[in-house]
Amino acid sequence: MSIFPNPSPGSGSEPPPSTPPGPPPYAPPPGAPPPYYAPPPQYYAPPAPASGGSGWKFGVLFVIVALLIGANVYLYMQLDKAKKDLTAANDTAQSRIDKLEEATSVNTRSNRKTVDELREQLERARRQANLAAGQAKDEALKKVDETRAALESAQAQQKQELSSDISKVRDAADSKISEVGTQVTAVKGDVASTRSELEKTVADLKHATGELDGHSVLIATNQKELQALQALGERNYVQFTIQKSKNKQPQKVGDIAILLKGADPKKNRYTIELTADDKTVEKKDRVVNEPLQFMTSKAKQPYEIVVNDIKKDTIVGYVSIPKVLNTRN
């Protein structure tokens, strides 16, 4: 008896199934080699990776890990340094703040002490002022009473003296007014006389013909006539006395210069060198009281030189200068 519940076919006593009829199976020809049967395929496990490739990847991974560790160490060191620098900066700032607070506290106490002292001084001065004001008020009132009494007494006395002096002053004033009136009358007479004399002198002034413009000009032949010309106020007059110079240096007269080269008292003639505007011109054989006219760049009207007296090596006269001095165009 078999231990298998279902015995495989062909085992035991049962005949195998019959083969169906058909053509006979292929048989190789005689003398041919037996047919080739390919062996069934076999399964091979994949080859394990080579040991050299695994070592290279492990080295790269180790380098990366080392770099990361180095970077972390560097960052940690930088962070630690930054913490130390920040701590040092905080300590320095705190020290400065402490010093500033200390200085501020000292200044505050000093200012407070000064303010308190000033307040005490002000209060002391105020009390003294009030006390002095009270004393001054009493003294002032007393002084006012004394002054009022003295004033009333003086007014009464003055009133009495005034009443007695009014008549004296009136008489003296009448006399003074009369005297002043007399003096005014005399002064008026003198003024009228002086004016009349001046007008007469002006009327008696000599007329001469100018050598430049051909017009008649007034000249003075003496000091009195020169004063009359000055009184007219039409021109300025500068008097001169010029002597002959041994070193031939001209003499300054106003804004011109005159050098006396010769003087003949018998013929009343003279010769001079005239310098004006840095130009020198000789005026030869001029006669006494002859108006010598010349132009300068300072005026549109001519200057005049009049010699009134001729002595030996000396001439005396004046220079007539226009009032208005303008630059010539």
C-alpha positions in Angstrom: 0.0 0.0 0.0 1.3 3.4 -1.1 1.7 6.3 1.3 0.7 8.8 -1.5 -3.0 9.4 -1.8 -2.8 10.0 -5.5 -0.2 7.8 -7.1 1.2 9.3 -10.3 0.1 7.8 -13.6 2.2 4.9 -14.7 2.9 3.8 -11.3 1.4 0.7 -10.0 -0.5 -1.8 -11.9 -2.6 0.5 -14.2 -1.6 0.5 -17.8 -0.5 3.8 -19.3 -2.9 5.5 -21.7 -2.8 4.5 -25.2 -1.2 6.7 -27.8 -3.5 8.0 -30.5 -2.8 6.7 -34.0 -0.8 8.9 -36.3 2.4 9.3 -38.1 5.4 7.8 -36.5 7.8 10.2 -34.7 10.6 11.8 -36.6 13.6 9.5 -36.8 17.0 10.7 -37.9 18.4 9.2 -41.0 20.9 6.4 -40.7 24.4 7.5 -40.1 23.3 11.1 -38.9 24.4 12.3 -35.5 22.0 12.3 -32.8 19.8 15.5 -32.5 21.1 18.4 -30.2 19.1 19.3 -27.2 19.7 22.8 -25.6 20.1 22.6 -21.9 17.5 24.4 -19.8 18.5 28.1 -18.8 20.1 28.7 -15.5 19.6 31.7 -13.1 22.6 33.6 -11.9 22.5 36.2 -9.2 23.7 39.8 -10.2 27.4 40.3 -9.6 28.3 42.2 -6.5 29.8 45.7 -7.0 33.5 46.0 -7.2 35.3 46.8 -4.0 37.2 49.8 -5.6 34.1 51.9 -6.5 32.7 51.6 -3.0 35.9 53.0 -1.5 35.9 56.2 -3.7 32.3 57.1 -2.7 33.1 56.6 0.9 36.1 59.0 0.6 33.9 61.7 -1.0 31.4 61.3 1.7 34.1 61.6 4.3 35.5 64.8 2.8 32.0 66.3 2.7 31.4 65.4 6.3 34.9 66.8 7.3 34.1 70.1 5.5 30.8 70.4 7.2 32.4 69.8 10.6 35.2 72.4 9.7 32.5 74.9 8.7 30.6 74.3 11.9 33.8 74.7 13.9 34.7 78.0 12.1 31.1 79.4 12.5 31.2 78.4 16.2 34.5 80.2 16.6 33.3 83.3 14.7 30.1 83.3 16.8 32.1 83.0 20.0 34.3 85.9 18.9 31.3 88.0 18.0 29.8 87.2 21.4 33.1 88.3 23.1 33.3 91.5 21.0 29.7 92.3 21.8 30.3 91.7 25.5 33.3 94.0 25.4 31.4 96.7 23.5 28.6 96.4 26.0 31.0 96.7 28.9 32.6 99.8 27.3 29.3 101.4 26.6 28.1 100.6 30.1 31.2 102.1 31.5 30.7 105.3 29.5 27.1 105.4 30.5 28.1 105.0 34.1 30.6 107.8 33.8 28.1 110.0 32.0 25.5 109.3 34.7 28.1 110.1 37.3 29.1 113.4 35.6 25.4 114.3 35.0 24.7 113.6 38.7 27.6 115.8 39.8 26.5 118.6 37.4 23.0 118.3 38.5 24.0 118.5 42.2 26.3 121.4 41.4 23.5 123.2 39.4 21.0 122.5 42.1 23.4 123.9 44.7 24.0 127.0 42.6 20.3 127.5 42.1 19.6 127.1 45.8 22.4 129.7 46.6 21.0 132.1 44.0 17.5 131.6 45.4 18.8 132.3 48.9 20.7 135.4 47.7 17.6 136.7 45.9 15.4 136.2 48.9 18.0 137.9 51.1 18.3 140.8 48.7 14.5 141.1 48.5 14.2 141.3 52.3 17.0 143.9 52.4 15.3 145.8 49.6 11.9 145.8 51.5 13.7 146.9 54.6 15.6 149.6 52.8 12.4 150.6 51.0 10.6 151.1 54.3 13.4 153.2 55.7 13.8 155.1 52.5 10.1 155.8 52.4 10.2 157.2 55.9 13.2 159.3 55.1 11.7 160.4 51.8 8.5 161.5 53.5 10.4 163.4 56.1 12.5 165.0 53.4 9.4 165.9 51.5 7.9 167.6 54.6 11.1 169.5 55.2 11.4 170.5 51.5 7.8 171.6 51.4 8.3 173.8 54.4 11.5 175.3 53.0 9.8 175.9 49.6 6.9 177.6 51.1 9.2 179.9 53.1 11.3 180.6 50.1 8.3 181.3 48.0 7.0 183.8 50.5 10.3 185.5 50.8 10.7 185.5 47.0 7.3 187.0 46.6 8.2 189.8 48.9 11.5 190.4 47.1 9.9 190.1 43.7 7.3 192.7 44.4 10.0 195.1 45.5 12.3 194.3 42.5 9.7 194.5 39.8 9.8 198.2 39.6 13.6 198.2 39.6 13.7 195.6 36.8 11.1 197.6 34.8 13.1 200.7 35.1 16.3 198.9 34.2 14.6 197.2 31.3 13.2 200.4 29.9 16.7 201.9 30.1 18.3 198.9 28.5 15.8 198.8 25.7 16.4 202.4 25.0 20.1 201.8 24.9 19.8 198.8 22.6 17.6 200.7 20.3 20.2 203.4 20.1 22.9 200.7 19.4 20.7 199.1 16.7 20.2 202.4 15.0 23.9 203.0 15.0 24.6 199.5 13.7 22.1 200.0 10.9 23.8 203.2 10.0 27.2 201.5 10.0 25.9 198.7 7.8 24.3 201.1 5.4 27.5 203.1 5.3 29.6 200.0 4.8 27.3 198.8 2.0 27.4 202.1 0.3 31.1 202.2 0.6 31.4 198.7 -0.8 29.1 199.5 -3.7 31.1 202.6 -4.4 34.4 200.6 -4.3 32.9 198.0 -6.6 31.8 200.7 -9.0 35.3 202.2 -8.9 36.9 198.8 -9.8 39.0 198.9 -12.9 37.9 197.0 -16.0 40.3 195.3 -18.2 40.0 193.2 -21.4 40.8 189.5 -21.0 43.4 188.3 -23.5 41.7 184.9 -24.0 38.0 185.6 -24.3 38.1 189.4 -25.1 35.5 190.2 -22.4 35.9 192.9 -19.8 37.0 191.7 -16.4 37.2 193.3 -13.0 40.6 193.7 -11.5 41.7 195.1 -8.1 44.6 197.4 -7.9 44.9 197.5 -4.1 43.9 195.7 -0.9 40.6 197.6 -0.6 39.5 196.8 -4.1 40.5 193.1 -3.6 38.3 192.9 -0.5 35.5 194.3 -2.6 36.0 191.6 -5.2 36.1 189.0 -2.5 32.8 190.4 -1.1 31.1 189.8 -4.5 31.8 186.1 -4.1 32.1 185.4 -7.8 35.6 184.0 -7.7 38.3 182.8 -5.2 41.4 185.0 -4.7 44.8 183.9 -3.5 47.3 186.7 -2.7 51.1 186.2 -3.3 54.4 187.9 -2.8 57.1 186.3 -5.0 60.8 187.0 -4.9 63.4 186.0 -7.4 64.8 182.6 -6.5 68.5 182.0 -6.6 68.0 178.3 -7.2 65.3 178.9 -9.7 62.6 177.1 -7.8 59.0 178.2 -8.5 56.7 179.2 -5.7 53.4 177.5 -5.2 50.3 179.7 -5.4 47.0 177.8 -5.1 47.2 174.9 -7.6 49.8 176.6 -9.9 53.4 177.6 -9.6 55.1 180.9 -10.5 58.9 181.5 -11.0 60.0 185.2 -11.1 62.6 185.6 -13.8 62.8 189.4 -13.9 61.3 192.6 -12.4 61.8 196.2 -13.5 60.2 198.7 -11.1 61.0 201.7 -13.3 59.1 200.4 -16.3 56.6 198.4 -14.2 57.3 195.3 -16.1 58.0 191.7 -15.1 58.7 188.3 -16.6 57.5 185.0 -15.1 57.4 181.3 -15.8 53.9 179.9 -15.2 53.5 176.2 -14.5 50.0 174.6 -14.6 48.9 171.1 -15.5 52.6 170.1 -15.6 53.2 172.6 -18.4 55.5 175.6 -18.1 54.9 178.8 -20.2 56.9 182.0 -20.1 55.0 185.3 -19.8 57.4 188.0 -20.8 57.3 191.8 -20.3 54.0 191.9 -18.5 52.9 195.3 -17.0 51.4 196.1 -13.6 47.6 195.6 -13.1 47.4 193.6 -16.4 45.1 190.5 -16.1 47.2 187.6 -17.3 44.7 184.9 -18.3 45.4 181.2 -18.9 43.3 178.0 -19.0 43.7 174.8 -17.0 42.1 171.4 -17.2 40.3 172.0 -13.9 37.9 174.8 -15.0 36.0 176.0 -18.0 36.7 179.6 -17.2 40.2 181.1 -17.3 42.5 181.7 -14.3 43.8 185.3 -13.9 47.1 186.6 -12.5 47.2 190.3 -11.6 50.4 191.9 -10.3 49.7 195.1 -8.4 53.2 196.1 -7.3 56.6 195.6 -8.8 59.8 196.0 -6.7 63.3 195.0 -7.2 63.3 191.2 -7.6 59.8 191.1 -6.1 56.2 191.1 -7.4 53.0 191.4 -5.3 49.6 190.5 -6.5 46.9 187.8 -6.6 45.5 184.8 -8.5 41.8 184.8 -9.4 40.4 181.3 -9.5 36.9 180.3 -10.8 34.4 179.1 -8.2 33.3 176.1 -10.2 36.1 173.7 -11.0 35.0 171.1 -13.6 36.9 168.7 -15.7 37.1 170.0 -19.3 35.7 167.9 -22.0 
